[in-house]
């Protein structure tokens, strides 16, 4: 029974042996090729049954997606960082919004120059425009006479209501006159030279303002022994400047001629000053000459309407500066405002000329790019 199952015609082993015999017998024939092809495995099934291919494809696909995600994350992070950098911060011109505590330190501050003062608004309202124009022209430099004074006065303080010294006004007067008439050499004052004998005993050649004070004395603007004044042997540079001295120094640079003879009665009739008799004779001439300037008079500009001149009263820095705002007589003169506008106009013209000069070069550079 067992032998029949193994070797019988219907047994499994018998079928295998029979098939092998048929293939061997038919090798090289059409029937053998056909049977061989039938018994070969299907290539597609072999590919599908290969687990390594599917696993590899899945891993590659996952890696690709992961790489793409990482790139997207990096790009997004870079964009966010760039956006944060471009957001206006406190202190930037385009920043709009509240400034929190701690952020004010980053706000840029405009540096203050030597002609920028923080206390000009403390001067009388009528004098502030004069101070602003002169300060913009850098004609109101404050230089304390000593180290102690320097420590008391901040660099951005003008102290408009403080009494001015004779030295300080001499500096301003000299600088303003030469600036107002910078294009008219015949009206400029020259500094004194150190080889000249000092006009004042207390202003030696070693004094930092010797050239200015000596120059004003030699021009006859400041009374001295050179002009025949036997009482003006000392200048007293750090003493307060009185109102009558203020007029005596400034008016000759307005009229540009000899001061007229004056009497107390003439000053009383013109100005109406009740204390005209207290004015020193030479200063009385300057006061009367100033009246001829009408609304451009230094007294009106510096002191306003008054029936008391108070000749011995110290002039303040603001009052003294107001007298320097204009040079000239009643018919011809120049103001600090006009000078400032002219300076600004020249600056604009210079910039426009520079832009025009650069325009052909810019167009020449742009032409190759357009081509």
KOLDRENDO-309711 format. One record per residue: residue in one letter; z, x, y of N, C-alpha, C in turn. Coordinates in steps of 0.02 Angstrom, whole numbers, plus 50000, padded with zeros to 5 digits. Layout:
AZXYZXYZXY/...
// end
This chain:
X500005004249939500005000050000500005004350062/X500415009550060500445014050117499815017950124/X499555020250070498925024050072498365019650096/X498365013450076497835008850099497875007650174/X498495007350202498575006150275498365012150316/X498485018150288498305024150324497575025750316/X497305024950259496615027250246496125021650232/X496365015650232495915010050220495435009050277/X494895005350266494385004350318494645000750380/X495194996750372495454992950429496064996350460/X496265002150436496855005450464496695008850530/X497215009950571497135013250637496875020250629/X497155023950583496935030850573496215031050549/X496055026150510495365025750486494875024650542/X495075020450588494635019150645494545025450687/X495075029450697495015035550736494565040450701/X494665041250636494245045950599493525043750599/X493425037250593492735034650593492395035850660/X492775034950714492485035950781492305043250791/X492755047850770492615054950777492005057050739/X491935054250679491345055850639490705053450673/X490745047550701490155044750735489955048950795/X490465051150835490305055150895490015061750874/X490305064750822490055071250799489355070650772/X489245065350736488585064350707488065062850759/X488285059550811487795057350863487775062050923/X488095067750920488125072450978487425074550996/X487275074151059486605075851083486145069951087/X486345064351058485925058351059486155053651114/X485755048551130485935043651181486555039851162/X486605038351098487185034651075487825038651084/X487795045151071488395049351079488605049851152/X488105050651196488275051051269488585044551293/X488305039051270488555032551292489275031551269/X489405033451205490095032651179490575037251216/X490345043551232490775048351268490965045851337/X490455042951372490595040451440491075034551438/X491015030651383491455024851377492175026951367/X492275032451330492955034651315493265038751372/X492875041151423493155045051478493575040651524/X494105043451554494525039551600494165037951665/X494335032351696494025030251760494275034851816/X493805038251854494025042851908494445039451961/X494275033251980494655029652031495365028352009/X495425026551941496095025351915496495031751914/X496145037451899496495043951899496755045651968/X496335044152021496545045652089497135041352109/X497095034952092497635030352111498285031952075/X498205034452013498815036051975499135042551996/X498785046552040499055052952064499565051652119/X500195052052104500735050652153500765055552208/X500535061652196500585066852248500155065252307/X499565062452297499125060852353499425055752399/X499685050352371499985045152412500595047752450/X500985051752416501585054452448501405058952506/X500885063152495500675067652548500415063852608/X500005058752593499735054752649500285051452688/X500785048852653501335045552688501725050452731/X501835056452702502205061452741501815063552803/X501155064652795500745066652852500745061252905/X500685055152882500675049652930501335049152968/X501875049952931502535049752964502615055353014/X502385061352993502435067153038502025066053101/X501435063153094501005061853153501335057053201/X501625051653172501965046853215502565050053250/X502925054353212503505057653242503305062253298/X502745066153287502505070653339502305066753401/X501955061153390501735057053446502335054353485/X502855052253448503445049653481503785054953522/X503825061153494504135066553531503755068253594/X503075068453589502665069753648502765064453701/X502795058153678502885052653726503565053153760/X504075055153720504745055853750504765061353801/X504445067153784504425072753831504055070853894/X503485067353886503095065253945503495060653989/X503835055853958504235051153997504805054654033/X505125059453998505675063154029505415067154088/X504815070354079504535074254134504365069954193/X504085063854179503905059354233504525057154271/X505065055654233505685053554266505975059054308/X505945065354282506205070954321505805071954384/X505135071354377504705072254436504835066754487/X504935060554462505075055054507505725056154544/X506235058654508506875059954541506805065154595/X506375070354582506285075554632505935072954693/X505505067854684505105065354740505475059954779/X506035057454753506415052354789506735055454851/X506615052654912506925055454972507675055554967/X507975061054986508695061954984508975061455055/X509635060255062509935060255129509765066555167/X509515065655228509305071455268508555072055272/X508185068955223507465069155225507215064055277/X506635065455309506375060855360506225053955333/X506025053455268505815047155239506395043455205/X507005046155209507565042955175507765036655212/X507845031155175508065024855203508655022455161/X509215021355192509785018955154510425021855180/X510985019455155511635022055178511755029055153/X512125032855192512315039655174513045039555153/X513165041255090513845041155064514225047355085/X514885047055077515295052855093515105058655049/X515075064555078514895070455039514155072055044/X513745067055066513035068255072512835070455142/X513295069755190513125071555258513045078955267/X513305082955221513255090155228512545092555222/X512135088655185511445090755174510985088755231/X511245084855278510825082555333510725088355381/X510095089755397509935095455441510165093855512/X510435098855545510655098255614510215102355659/X510065099555717509645103055764510055108555798/X509835114755793510215120155824510195119555899/X510755120955930510785120556003510625127256034/X510185127156084509995133356117510445134656176/X510295139956213510725141856269510685136856326/X510145132656329510075127856383510255120856361/X510535120056301510725113456277511485112856281/X511715107956321512435106956330512625099956307/X513215099556278513445093156249513825088956299/X513985091556358514415087956405514075086356472/X513415086356474513075084656537513215077456558/X513395073256510513535066256526514205065456562/X514585070856569515205070556606515105071356681/X514505073356700514345074056771514235067056801/X514285066356867514125059956898513435057556877/X513365051056868512735048256844512135050356886/X512245050656953511695052356998511445059456989/X511875063856963511695070856956511425072656887/X511525068356839511325070056770510575071356762/X510125067556794509415069156787509235076056812/X509555078256867509425085056892509645090356842/X510225089256812510485094056763510045094356701/X509805088656680509385088456619508735092156630/X508425091156688507795094656702507895102156707/X508405104256742508535111456751508745114656685/X509125111056644509335113756579508725114456534/X508255109756538507655110156497507235116156517/X507285118256580506935124256603507335130656591/X507915129756561508345135456544508565139356607/X508725135556660508925138656723509665137856738/X510045135256690510755134156701511175137956650/X511045144356643511415148356595512115149656621/X512595148656577513305149656594513535156056561/X513765160756602514025167156577514725168256605/X515235167256564515925168356589516015175556613/X516395176556666516485183256694516915187856653/X517305185156606517755189456567517805186956496/X518095191056453518185189156383518645183256375/X519165182756418519625177156413519275170656428/X518855170656480518495164656498517995162856444/X517705167856412517215166556360517535162956301/X518165164656287518505161356231518695154256248/X518735152556312518925145856332518325141256338/X517735143856346517145139756356516695140256295/X516565134556263516125134456205515405135456228/X514985137856182514295139456200513895133356219/X514115127356197513735121356212514065117156267/X514525120156305514855116556359514625119256427/X514445114556470514225116456538514795115656588/X515245110956575515795109356619515535107956690/X515175102456698514835100956761515305099856820/X515925097756807516385096356861516835102256878/X516715107856847517105113956861516815117556921/X517245120656960517015124357019516575130156998/X516035131257034515575136657019515785142957057/X515665148657028515835154957062515245157357103/X515375161757149514855164457192514345168557150/X514595172157101514155176057058513675171357019/X513955166056993513565161456952513005158156992/X513175155757052512665152557092512135157557115/X512335163657128511835168757146511335169657089/X511575169657027511135170256969510645164456967/X510915158356972510495152356968509985152157024/X510205153657085509765153457143509185158357135/X509345164357114508835169457105508335167357050/X508595165056993508165163156937507735157056954/X508035152056986507665145957002507115147257052/X507265150957106506745152457156506145155957124/X506275160957084505725164757054505355160757000/X505685155956970505345151756920504915146556955/X505175143557008504805138357044504175141357076/X504225147557097503665150857130503395156657088/X503375155457023503155160856978502435162856989/X502025158357018501325159957031501205161957103/X501745162357143501685164357214502135170357226/X501845176157219502225182357225502555182957294/X502235180357345502495181057413503145177257424/X503305172557380503925168657387504465170657337/X504315175457296504805177757247505265183057277/X505875183357251506375188257274506405193857223/X506425199957248506455205757204507175208057194/X507315210457136507985213157122508085219757159/X508715221057176508875227457207508865232957155/X508725238957178508695244657132509335248757139/X509515252157085510165255557083510195261557130/X509615263757153509625269457200509795267257271/X509825260557283509985258057350510745258057360/X510985259357420511705258857434511935251657424/X512465250457388512705243557376512835239957441/X512615233657445512725229657504513445227257509/X513795227057453514485224757451514915229957414/X515515230757440515965235757411516195233857340/X516225227357326516475225157261515925223357211/X515315225357227514755224457180514405231157173/X514675235657134514375242257125513755241857081/X513415247457077512795247557037512935246356962/X513555247356942513725246156871513855238856856/X513885234656907513995227456896513385224456861/X513475220256811512905217356775512445213156819/X512705210556875512295206556920512125210156984/X512175216756983512035220557044511325219257068/X510835219557025510135218657045510015212057080/X510315206657054510215200057083510575199357150/X511205201157152511595200457214511325205157268/X511155211257249510875215957297510205213557322/X509795210657277509145208057298509195202357348/X509665197757336509765192157383510025194657450/X510445199757449510705202557512510155206057551/X509755209957515509215213557549508675208857575/X508615202857544508135197857569508425193857627/X509065194857643509385191357699509615184357680/X509605182657616509825175957594510585175557594/X510905180757570511645181057570511865185557627/X512275183057674512505187257729512865193457705/X512705199157734513015205457716512985210157776/X513225216157766513185221157820512455222757836/X512015221657788511305223057800511005218157851/X511285212157853511025207057899511435206857964/X511885211657973512265212058035512925208458034/X513145206157975513785202657971514335207757959/X514755208758008515295213758002515865211257958/X515885204857944516425202057904516245201457830/X515615202457814515395201557745515315208257710/X515865211957704515845218357669516015217557595/X516325211957579516495210457510516145203957489/X515905203957428515545198057403516015193157368/X516545195557338517015191457299516635187457246/X516325190757198515885187457150516205182057108/X516845182657092517165177857048517575172657086/X517505172457152517845167357192517425160957192/X517735155157201517355148857202516875148757261/X516295145757250515795145057303515955138857344/X516015139657410516165133957453515535130057469/X515625124057494515045119857512514635122957568/X514985125857618514605128757674514225134957652/X514495138857606514125144757580513535142457538/X513625137057502513075134257461512475132657505/X512605129257561512055127457607511765133657640/X512195138457659511975144357694511505148557651/X511605148557585511175152457540510535148757522/X510575142157513510005138457486509495136457540/X509715134057597509255131357647508715136257670/X508865142657680508335147357700507755147657651/X507885146257586507345146257537506955139757537/X507195134757575506825128557584506385128857646/X506675131157701506305131157765505845137257770/X506025142857740505645149057743505525151257816/X506015149857858505975151957928506675152957956/X506705155458015507355156858046507735150258057/X508385150458042508785144458051508855142858125/X508855136358143508885134458214509595135458242/X509615135858307510275136058339510605129258330/X511255129358320511595123058306512265122758342/X512455116758359513115115658390513485110358350/X514125110158361514525105158326514295098158346/X514135097258409513915090758433513265088658399/X512805093458391512165091858360512265089658287/X512715092958252512845091058182513185084258179/X513635082958226513975076558227513475070858241/X513005072158285512515066958302512015065658246/X511845070858209511345070058156511675067758090/X512145071458066512465069858002513045064958010/X513355064958068513935060658077514555063358044/X514585069958032515165072857999515765072958047/X516305070258024516905070158066517235077058070/X517095081258020517405087858018516905093358035/X516405091858074515885096758092516195102858126/X516735102058162517045107658198517335112758150/X517445110958087517735115658038517205120058004/X516585118658017516045122357984515945129058019/X515895134257981515785141058008515115141158046/X515075144758103514475144558146513815145758110/X513775150758067513135152158033512965146557984/X513475143957950513355138457903513165132157941/X513405131558003513225125758044512475125358055/X512155131158062511425131458070511065128858008/X511325130857950511015128657887511105121157877/X511685118557896511815111357888511345107357933/X511235109657994510785106158039510065106558015/X509865112457990509175113257964509065108857903/X509575107957863509505103857803509365096557820/X509625094357878509515087457899508775086057910/X508395091157930507685090157944507285088757881/X507575089757822507225088357759507255081057739/X507605077057780507625069857766507935068257699/X507595064157659507855062257593507875068057544/X507525073457560507525079357516508085084157534/X508515082357579509065086757601509525088357542/X509755094457539510205096557486510865092857488/X511115091457548511755087957555511705080957526/X511165077457539511085070657512511025070857436/X510655075857410510545076157337511185078257300/X511575082757329512165085257294512785081157306/X512875078557368513505075257385513435067757399/X512815065357402512715058257417512885056757490/X513015050357504513185048557572513915050157585/X514035053657640514725055457659514765056757733/X515345055457762515455057057833515935062957840/X516115065857783516535071857782516175077157741/X516035082857772515695088157737516175092457696/X516785093157718517295097257684517015104257669/X516875108157721516525114457713516875119557668/X517535119457666517905124357627518045122057555/X517825116157538517935113557470517465117157421/X517715118757362517305122157312516775117257285/X516175119657280515635115657251515675115957175/X515515110457143515525110357070514865112957042/X514865114256977514245116556946513695111256951/X513885104956942513385099556945513095098957016/X513525099257067513295098857136512845104857154/X513045110657132512655116657147511975116457113/X511975114057051511345113557014510875108457048/X511155103157075510745098057108510355100957166/X510645105657203510285108657259509675112757235/X509705115157173509155119257147508595115157115/X508675108557113508175104357081507525104157121/X507575105557187506975105457229506995111257278/X506415114357288506325119457340505755117157386/X505865117757451505345115857498505615111957557/X505165110657605505365106857664505205099457655/X505195095757709505105088457704504395086457687/X503915090857698503215089157686502905092657626/X503205098057605502925101957550503485104957508/X503445103957443503965106657399503795105557326/X504215108157283504115107457211504785105957179/X504785101457131505395099357097505405101957025/X506005101956997506075104056927505705099256880/X505695092956899505335088056858504595089556855/X504305091156912503595092956914503455099456876/X503905104156883503835110456848503875109456772/X504325105156752504415103756681503805100256652/X503535095456689502925091956666502335096756661/X502295101256710501755106256708501815110856649/X502435112756633502545117056574502355113456511/X502535107056506502375103156446501625102056441/X501295100856498500575099856497500215106156475/X500455111956498500145118256477500235119256403/X500815117256377500945117956305500465113656265/X500355107456289499885102956254499185105656257/X498975107956316498295110756324498205116856278/X498725120856273498685126856231498595124856158/X498955119656136498895117456067498215114456053/X497955110656102497295107656094496755113056091/X496825118156134496345123656133496365127356067/X496965128256041497045131555976496725127455920/X496815120755923496515116455872495755116655877/X495495116655938494765116855947494475123355921/X494835128855932494595135355909494605135755833/X495065132255802495115132555729494655127555695/X494395122655732493995117355702493355119955669/X492945124255700492335126655667492495130355602/X493035134155602493215137755541493395132955485/X493745127555503493935122555453493315119155425/X492835117555470492225114255447491825118955403/X491825125455421491445130255381491745130855311/X492415130355307492735130755242492615124455201/X492555118855236492455112555200491745111755174/X491245114955206490545114055187490405116155115/X490615122155091490485123955022490795119154973/X491375116454988491695111754942491305105354937/X491015103254993490625097054992489985098054953/X489685104054958489075105354921489235106054846/
// end
